[in-house]
């Protein structure tokens, strides 16, 4: 199945601190996340170990919501959270 990353989704993801490659990793390897309105969600935690907006964070969690079409997965939105998670 082909992953189509909506340009607006990618722009917002980059602003929030997630890359296109991270989005793809989450979709293919991430943990299922609850979603609404016929959408699917997956999340994955990445090492971060640096400052963001003046505060140090050990990890970041990327959550991707998408819809499944006949031959494609199309991203709807991407959220990025910073902190520390036990996985």
Order of alpha helices (4+ residues) and beta strands (2+ residues): beta-alpha-alpha-beta-beta-beta-beta
